[in-house]
Structures are given as C-alpha cells and as structure tokens.
Amino acid sequence: MIHTIDFLYEVRKSKELERRLLDNMKNRKEAYLLIGDFSLKFDFDRRMVNISCMNPQHPFFHKCPPLDWTFEEMEENVKTVVGDKK
C-alpha cells in the first residue's frame, strides 16, 4: 500500500535525490520537485514543504493525503530514512 511519506523510499534509493532535496531547501533552487509519484512544493518564505501524491488512481490518491512539513521535519526525516541504509 502506498502512503504520502513513501516518497522517502525513492530518496533512500538515490544519493542524487537526497542531495538534490536537501540542497534545494538550503539554496532555494526549485519551487517544485517530482519524486516518483509525488510532488514536493517548497515555500521558502515559510520554510514549508507540501508533499502530494500525483497518482490519481484508486487506492493511491485516497491513501495519500497531502502533508505539510517544515524544512526541519523534512531534513530530519530524510536523514533518518537514508541514514539507516548501510
């Protein structure tokens, strides 16, 4: 089953995605990132990230309500998920 936070597994698979995501929050590069079936929209002024599932098919869309994370929450979650990959 897919859930909104599943984009983290895509990040976990790719060091490039991890670096791009974390670098984007620090350097205000891109307002949007697409990771797998997920769209990440960055609000640099409020330091927030909106995570949304872009797959409109049932059950994906219904199991994936949008999430709003602060940059700090995003960084912590990315480091937690990627950090256990050894």
A tleap script that builds the chain and sets N, CA, C and O, in Angstrom:
source leaprc.protein.ff14SB
mol = sequence {
  NMET ILE HIE THR ILE ASP PHE LEU TYR GLU
  VAL ARG LYS SER LYS GLU LEU GLU ARG ARG
  LEU LEU ASP ASN MET LYS ASN ARG LYS GLU
  ALA TYR LEU LEU ILE GLY ASP PHE SER LEU
  LYS PHE ASP PHE ASP ARG ARG MET VAL ASN
  ILE SER CYS MET ASN PRO GLN HIE PRO PHE
  PHE HIE LYS CYS PRO PRO LEU ASP TRP THR
  PHE GLU GLU MET GLU GLU ASN VAL LYS THR
  VAL VAL GLY ASP LYS CLYS
}
set mol.1.N position { 0.842 -1.170 0.000 }
set mol.1.CA position { 0.000 0.000 0.000 }
set mol.1.C position { 0.891 1.238 0.000 }
set mol.1.O position { 1.945 1.249 0.637 }
set mol.2.N position { 0.479 2.254 -0.696 }
set mol.2.CA position { 1.258 3.482 -0.822 }
set mol.2.C position { 0.704 4.552 0.126 }
set mol.2.O position { -0.506 4.655 0.326 }
set mol.3.N position { 1.594 5.326 0.691 }
set mol.3.CA position { 1.230 6.439 1.572 }
set mol.3.C position { 2.062 7.652 1.187 }
set mol.3.O position { 3.065 7.527 0.486 }
set mol.4.N position { 1.648 8.812 1.642 }
set mol.4.CA position { 2.312 10.042 1.242 }
set mol.4.C position { 3.802 10.035 1.567 }
set mol.4.O position { 4.602 10.536 0.777 }
set mol.5.N position { 4.186 9.483 2.703 }
set mol.5.CA position { 5.607 9.511 3.060 }
set mol.5.C position { 6.452 8.525 2.258 }
set mol.5.O position { 7.668 8.462 2.443 }
set mol.6.N position { 5.833 7.765 1.381 }
set mol.6.CA position { 6.581 6.795 0.577 }
set mol.6.C position { 7.590 7.449 -0.363 }
set mol.6.O position { 8.480 6.766 -0.871 }
set mol.7.N position { 7.475 8.753 -0.607 }
set mol.7.CA position { 8.487 9.410 -1.434 }
set mol.7.C position { 9.871 9.274 -0.794 }
set mol.7.O position { 10.888 9.322 -1.487 }
set mol.8.N position { 9.905 9.103 0.534 }
set mol.8.CA position { 11.186 8.939 1.228 }
set mol.8.C position { 11.929 7.684 0.776 }
set mol.8.O position { 13.160 7.654 0.790 }
set mol.9.N position { 11.197 6.656 0.379 }
set mol.9.CA position { 11.851 5.437 -0.104 }
set mol.9.C position { 12.531 5.678 -1.450 }
set mol.9.O position { 13.563 5.075 -1.745 }
set mol.10.N position { 11.952 6.556 -2.261 }
set mol.10.CA position { 12.604 6.931 -3.519 }
set mol.10.C position { 13.893 7.698 -3.226 }
set mol.10.O position { 14.918 7.486 -3.874 }
set mol.11.N position { 13.822 8.585 -2.246 }
set mol.11.CA position { 15.008 9.356 -1.851 }
set mol.11.C position { 16.079 8.414 -1.304 }
set mol.11.O position { 17.269 8.597 -1.559 }
set mol.12.N position { 15.651 7.424 -0.565 }
set mol.12.CA position { 16.581 6.466 0.039 }
set mol.12.C position { 17.362 5.686 -1.020 }
set mol.12.O position { 18.521 5.329 -0.809 }
set mol.13.N position { 16.723 5.430 -2.147 }
set mol.13.CA position { 17.358 4.659 -3.218 }
set mol.13.C position { 18.395 5.456 -3.995 }
set mol.13.O position { 19.251 4.874 -4.661 }
set mol.14.N position { 18.327 6.775 -3.915 }
set mol.14.CA position { 19.173 7.606 -4.767 }
set mol.14.C position { 19.894 8.684 -3.967 }
set mol.14.O position { 19.267 9.589 -3.417 }
set mol.15.N position { 21.208 8.576 -3.909 }
set mol.15.CA position { 22.022 9.602 -3.238 }
set mol.15.C position { 21.845 10.946 -3.932 }
set mol.15.O position { 21.875 11.994 -3.286 }
set mol.16.N position { 21.661 10.912 -5.250 }
set mol.16.CA position { 21.448 12.146 -6.024 }
set mol.16.C position { 20.158 12.845 -5.584 }
set mol.16.O position { 20.152 14.061 -5.392 }
set mol.17.N position { 19.069 12.090 -5.423 }
set mol.17.CA position { 17.806 12.691 -4.963 }
set mol.17.C position { 17.946 13.264 -3.554 }
set mol.17.O position { 17.446 14.351 -3.263 }
set mol.18.N position { 18.621 12.531 -2.698 }
set mol.18.CA position { 18.836 13.021 -1.330 }
set mol.18.C position { 19.578 14.356 -1.360 }
set mol.18.O position { 19.157 15.326 -0.729 }
set mol.19.N position { 20.669 14.393 -2.087 }
set mol.19.CA position { 21.473 15.618 -2.167 }
set mol.19.C position { 20.676 16.762 -2.784 }
set mol.19.O position { 20.730 17.894 -2.304 }
set mol.20.N position { 19.939 16.463 -3.845 }
set mol.20.CA position { 19.134 17.485 -4.521 }
set mol.20.C position { 18.047 18.052 -3.597 }
set mol.20.O position { 17.818 19.261 -3.569 }
set mol.21.N position { 17.389 17.176 -2.851 }
set mol.21.CA position { 16.320 17.591 -1.943 }
set mol.21.C position { 16.865 18.469 -0.819 }
set mol.21.O position { 16.336 19.551 -0.563 }
set mol.22.N position { 17.909 18.011 -0.155 }
set mol.22.CA position { 18.476 18.774 0.960 }
set mol.22.C position { 19.108 20.079 0.474 }
set mol.22.O position { 18.977 21.114 1.128 }
set mol.23.N position { 19.780 20.032 -0.652 }
set mol.23.CA position { 20.402 21.228 -1.224 }
set mol.23.C position { 19.340 22.247 -1.637 }
set mol.23.O position { 19.539 23.453 -1.493 }
set mol.24.N position { 18.229 21.761 -2.142 }
set mol.24.CA position { 17.155 22.650 -2.582 }
set mol.24.C position { 16.601 23.475 -1.421 }
set mol.24.O position { 16.297 24.656 -1.590 }
set mol.25.N position { 16.470 22.865 -0.253 }
set mol.25.CA position { 15.942 23.595 0.904 }
set mol.25.C position { 16.932 24.652 1.384 }
set mol.25.O position { 16.523 25.713 1.855 }
set mol.26.N position { 18.212 24.376 1.271 }
set mol.26.CA position { 19.229 25.328 1.733 }
set mol.26.C position { 19.448 26.473 0.758 }
set mol.26.O position { 19.666 27.612 1.171 }
set mol.27.N position { 19.389 26.176 -0.529 }
set mol.27.CA position { 19.784 27.156 -1.541 }
set mol.27.C position { 18.638 27.720 -2.367 }
set mol.27.O position { 18.878 28.478 -3.308 }
set mol.28.N position { 17.403 27.372 -2.041 }
set mol.28.CA position { 16.226 27.920 -2.728 }
set mol.28.C position { 16.328 27.784 -4.241 }
set mol.28.O position { 16.191 28.766 -4.971 }
set mol.29.N position { 16.569 26.570 -4.706 }
set mol.29.CA position { 16.785 26.357 -6.140 }
set mol.29.C position { 15.495 26.156 -6.920 }
set mol.29.O position { 15.242 26.868 -7.892 }
set mol.30.N position { 14.672 25.190 -6.503 }
set mol.30.CA position { 13.487 24.838 -7.282 }
set mol.30.C position { 12.248 24.916 -6.397 }
set mol.30.O position { 12.270 24.460 -5.254 }
set mol.31.N position { 11.172 25.493 -6.920 }
set mol.31.CA position { 9.931 25.582 -6.157 }
set mol.31.C position { 9.217 24.237 -6.110 }
set mol.31.O position { 8.444 23.975 -5.189 }
set mol.32.N position { 9.477 23.376 -7.109 }
set mol.32.CA position { 8.832 22.060 -7.180 }
set mol.32.C position { 9.881 20.990 -7.488 }
set mol.32.O position { 10.808 21.211 -8.267 }
set mol.33.N position { 9.714 19.834 -6.862 }
set mol.33.CA position { 10.492 18.651 -7.212 }
set mol.33.C position { 9.513 17.503 -7.413 }
set mol.33.O position { 8.557 17.357 -6.651 }
set mol.34.N position { 9.747 16.697 -8.429 }
set mol.34.CA position { 8.956 15.489 -8.632 }
set mol.34.C position { 9.821 14.302 -8.239 }
set mol.34.O position { 10.929 14.125 -8.744 }
set mol.35.N position { 9.295 13.492 -7.327 }
set mol.35.CA position { 9.998 12.299 -6.866 }
set mol.35.C position { 9.019 11.141 -6.961 }
set mol.35.O position { 8.081 11.040 -6.170 }
set mol.36.N position { 9.248 10.264 -7.943 }
set mol.36.CA position { 8.315 9.158 -8.168 }
set mol.36.C position { 6.933 9.701 -8.493 }
set mol.36.O position { 6.783 10.529 -9.391 }
set mol.37.N position { 5.921 9.237 -7.762 }
set mol.37.CA position { 4.543 9.701 -7.958 }
set mol.37.C position { 4.211 10.907 -7.094 }
set mol.37.O position { 3.038 11.243 -6.931 }
set mol.38.N position { 5.219 11.560 -6.538 }
set mol.38.CA position { 4.977 12.619 -5.570 }
set mol.38.C position { 5.535 13.957 -6.032 }
set mol.38.O position { 6.599 14.037 -6.646 }
set mol.39.N position { 4.780 15.007 -5.716 }
set mol.39.CA position { 5.193 16.376 -5.987 }
set mol.39.C position { 5.524 17.039 -4.659 }
set mol.39.O position { 4.743 16.971 -3.710 }
set mol.40.N position { 6.684 17.677 -4.598 }
set mol.40.CA position { 7.077 18.432 -3.416 }
set mol.40.C position { 7.106 19.896 -3.798 }
set mol.40.O position { 7.856 20.306 -4.684 }
set mol.41.N position { 6.284 20.680 -3.122 }
set mol.41.CA position { 6.201 22.116 -3.395 }
set mol.41.C position { 6.843 22.847 -2.217 }
set mol.41.O position { 6.445 22.658 -1.068 }
set mol.42.N position { 7.823 23.670 -2.510 }
set mol.42.CA position { 8.590 24.361 -1.481 }
set mol.42.C position { 8.103 25.794 -1.307 }
set mol.42.O position { 7.981 26.545 -2.275 }
set mol.43.N position { 7.831 26.155 -0.069 }
set mol.43.CA position { 7.508 27.541 0.288 }
set mol.43.C position { 8.713 28.048 1.078 }
set mol.43.O position { 8.826 27.813 2.281 }
set mol.44.N position { 9.594 28.737 0.395 }
set mol.44.CA position { 10.847 29.154 1.006 }
set mol.44.C position { 10.648 30.226 2.075 }
set mol.44.O position { 11.420 30.288 3.032 }
set mol.45.N position { 9.633 31.067 1.927 }
set mol.45.CA position { 9.391 32.118 2.917 }
set mol.45.C position { 8.921 31.533 4.249 }
set mol.45.O position { 9.365 31.960 5.314 }
set mol.46.N position { 8.025 30.560 4.177 }
set mol.46.CA position { 7.512 29.930 5.405 }
set mol.46.C position { 8.344 28.728 5.834 }
set mol.46.O position { 8.123 28.171 6.909 }
set mol.47.N position { 9.307 28.323 4.993 }
set mol.47.CA position { 10.159 27.151 5.245 }
set mol.47.C position { 9.310 25.891 5.432 }
set mol.47.O position { 9.465 25.145 6.399 }
set mol.48.N position { 8.403 25.685 4.463 }
set mol.48.CA position { 7.493 24.548 4.477 }
set mol.48.C position { 7.595 23.795 3.148 }
set mol.48.O position { 7.938 24.362 2.111 }
set mol.49.N position { 7.283 22.487 3.220 }
set mol.49.CA position { 7.224 21.645 2.025 }
set mol.49.C position { 5.859 20.965 2.015 }
set mol.49.O position { 5.464 20.335 2.997 }
set mol.50.N position { 5.138 21.096 0.896 }
set mol.50.CA position { 3.873 20.394 0.722 }
set mol.50.C position { 4.154 19.173 -0.146 }
set mol.50.O position { 4.692 19.291 -1.247 }
set mol.51.N position { 3.780 17.987 0.367 }
set mol.51.CA position { 4.020 16.725 -0.330 }
set mol.51.C position { 2.670 16.184 -0.789 }
set mol.51.O position { 1.770 15.982 0.025 }
set mol.52.N position { 2.530 15.950 -2.086 }
set mol.52.CA position { 1.264 15.468 -2.645 }
set mol.52.C position { 1.501 14.300 -3.580 }
set mol.52.O position { 2.502 14.261 -4.296 }
set mol.53.N position { 0.576 13.343 -3.575 }
set mol.53.CA position { 0.631 12.225 -4.500 }
set mol.53.C position { 0.035 12.668 -5.838 }
set mol.53.O position { -1.040 13.266 -5.887 }
set mol.54.N position { 0.748 12.365 -6.909 }
set mol.54.CA position { 0.288 12.773 -8.235 }
set mol.54.C position { -0.390 11.631 -8.986 }
set mol.54.O position { -0.792 11.806 -10.136 }
set mol.55.N position { -0.525 10.456 -8.351 }
set mol.55.CA position { -1.157 9.306 -8.987 }
set mol.55.C position { -2.653 9.340 -8.644 }
set mol.55.O position { -3.024 9.055 -7.506 }
set mol.56.N position { -3.510 9.682 -9.603 }
set mol.56.CA position { -4.937 9.849 -9.307 }
set mol.56.C position { -5.723 8.538 -9.195 }
set mol.56.O position { -6.923 8.564 -8.921 }
set mol.57.N position { -5.070 7.406 -9.400 }
set mol.57.CA position { -5.786 6.138 -9.377 }
set mol.57.C position { -6.078 5.685 -7.956 }
set mol.57.O position { -5.292 5.910 -7.036 }
set mol.58.N position { -7.223 5.044 -7.803 }
set mol.58.CA position { -7.574 4.423 -6.529 }
set mol.58.C position { -6.701 3.186 -6.376 }
set mol.58.O position { -6.537 2.488 -7.377 }
set mol.59.N position { -6.144 2.853 -5.271 }
set mol.59.CA position { -6.299 3.478 -3.951 }
set mol.59.C position { -5.232 4.519 -3.651 }
set mol.59.O position { -5.221 5.086 -2.558 }
set mol.60.N position { -4.334 4.783 -4.595 }
set mol.60.CA position { -3.207 5.644 -4.304 }
set mol.60.C position { -3.611 7.025 -3.810 }
set mol.60.O position { -3.189 7.462 -2.740 }
set mol.61.N position { -4.423 7.699 -4.591 }
set mol.61.CA position { -4.765 9.073 -4.258 }
set mol.61.C position { -5.490 9.160 -2.919 }
set mol.61.O position { -5.267 10.091 -2.146 }
set mol.62.N position { -6.356 8.190 -2.648 }
set mol.62.CA position { -7.150 8.224 -1.420 }
set mol.62.C position { -6.335 7.869 -0.187 }
set mol.62.O position { -6.705 8.259 0.921 }
set mol.63.N position { -5.251 7.151 -0.345 }
set mol.63.CA position { -4.395 6.769 0.775 }
set mol.63.C position { -3.269 7.774 0.993 }
set mol.63.O position { -2.443 7.603 1.889 }
set mol.64.N position { -3.238 8.807 0.184 }
set mol.64.CA position { -2.120 9.755 0.217 }
set mol.64.C position { -2.596 11.194 0.410 }
set mol.64.O position { -2.502 12.000 -0.516 }
set mol.65.N position { -3.100 11.524 1.580 }
set mol.65.CA position { -3.481 12.923 1.790 }
set mol.65.C position { -2.227 13.792 1.764 }
set mol.65.O position { -1.157 13.341 2.173 }
set mol.66.N position { -2.344 15.017 1.296 }
set mol.66.CA position { -1.171 15.897 1.268 }
set mol.66.C position { -0.617 16.116 2.679 }
set mol.66.O position { -1.360 16.141 3.660 }
set mol.67.N position { 0.685 16.269 2.749 }
set mol.67.CA position { 1.361 16.560 4.009 }
set mol.67.C position { 2.071 17.897 3.902 }
set mol.67.O position { 2.570 18.260 2.836 }
set mol.68.N position { 2.115 18.619 4.995 }
set mol.68.CA position { 2.914 19.838 5.084 }
set mol.68.C position { 3.951 19.625 6.169 }
set mol.68.O position { 3.618 19.412 7.335 }
set mol.69.N position { 5.221 19.687 5.768 }
set mol.69.CA position { 6.322 19.545 6.715 }
set mol.69.C position { 7.157 20.809 6.696 }
set mol.69.O position { 7.297 21.466 5.665 }
set mol.70.N position { 7.710 21.138 7.857 }
set mol.70.CA position { 8.687 22.220 7.896 }
set mol.70.C position { 9.978 21.709 7.261 }
set mol.70.O position { 10.159 20.503 7.097 }
set mol.71.N position { 10.855 22.609 6.912 }
set mol.71.CA position { 12.142 22.197 6.363 }
set mol.71.C position { 12.893 21.332 7.370 }
set mol.71.O position { 13.574 20.377 6.997 }
set mol.72.N position { 12.765 21.673 8.637 }
set mol.72.CA position { 13.442 20.898 9.682 }
set mol.72.C position { 12.900 19.475 9.760 }
set mol.72.O position { 13.668 18.523 9.901 }
set mol.73.N position { 11.568 19.327 9.668 }
set mol.73.CA position { 10.960 17.986 9.675 }
set mol.73.C position { 11.416 17.186 8.457 }
set mol.73.O position { 11.727 16.000 8.566 }
set mol.74.N position { 11.454 17.841 7.301 }
set mol.74.CA position { 11.881 17.164 6.076 }
set mol.74.C position { 13.321 16.690 6.218 }
set mol.74.O position { 13.627 15.535 5.923 }
set mol.75.N position { 14.195 17.564 6.661 }
set mol.75.CA position { 15.603 17.204 6.803 }
set mol.75.C position { 15.781 16.065 7.802 }
set mol.75.O position { 16.549 15.136 7.558 }
set mol.76.N position { 15.078 16.136 8.916 }
set mol.76.CA position { 15.163 15.086 9.931 }
set mol.76.C position { 14.677 13.738 9.396 }
set mol.76.O position { 15.315 12.710 9.622 }
set mol.77.N position { 13.555 13.747 8.692 }
set mol.77.CA position { 13.001 12.504 8.141 }
set mol.77.C position { 13.880 11.926 7.044 }
set mol.77.O position { 14.062 10.710 6.978 }
set mol.78.N position { 14.424 12.767 6.192 }
set mol.78.CA position { 15.319 12.280 5.138 }
set mol.78.C position { 16.557 11.654 5.766 }
set mol.78.O position { 16.967 10.559 5.382 }
set mol.79.N position { 17.144 12.339 6.716 }
set mol.79.CA position { 18.349 11.803 7.359 }
set mol.79.C position { 18.060 10.515 8.122 }
set mol.79.O position { 18.903 9.620 8.165 }
set mol.80.N position { 16.877 10.414 8.722 }
set mol.80.CA position { 16.510 9.190 9.448 }
set mol.80.C position { 16.364 8.020 8.491 }
set mol.80.O position { 16.901 6.943 8.750 }
set mol.81.N position { 15.652 8.207 7.400 }
set mol.81.CA position { 15.403 7.110 6.452 }
set mol.81.C position { 16.662 6.763 5.672 }
set mol.81.O position { 16.971 5.584 5.502 }
set mol.82.N position { 17.383 7.748 5.204 }
set mol.82.CA position { 18.579 7.499 4.414 }
set mol.82.C position { 19.720 7.032 5.318 }
set mol.82.O position { 20.554 6.224 4.909 }
set mol.83.N position { 19.750 7.537 6.529 }
set mol.83.CA position { 20.833 7.216 7.443 }
set mol.83.C position { 20.908 5.769 7.839 }
set mol.83.O position { 21.983 5.297 8.210 }
set mol.84.N position { 19.775 5.014 7.775 }
set mol.84.CA position { 19.802 3.612 8.169 }
set mol.84.C position { 20.194 2.686 7.012 }
set mol.84.O position { 20.164 1.464 7.160 }
set mol.85.N position { 20.556 3.254 5.876 }
set mol.85.CA position { 20.925 2.492 4.680 }
set mol.85.C position { 22.431 2.217 4.715 }
set mol.85.O position { 23.225 3.031 4.244 }
set mol.86.N position { 22.808 1.100 5.260 }
set mol.86.CA position { 24.241 0.779 5.361 }
set mol.86.C position { 24.508 -0.616 4.872 }
set mol.86.O position { 25.655 -1.065 4.881 }
savepdb mol mol.pdb
quit
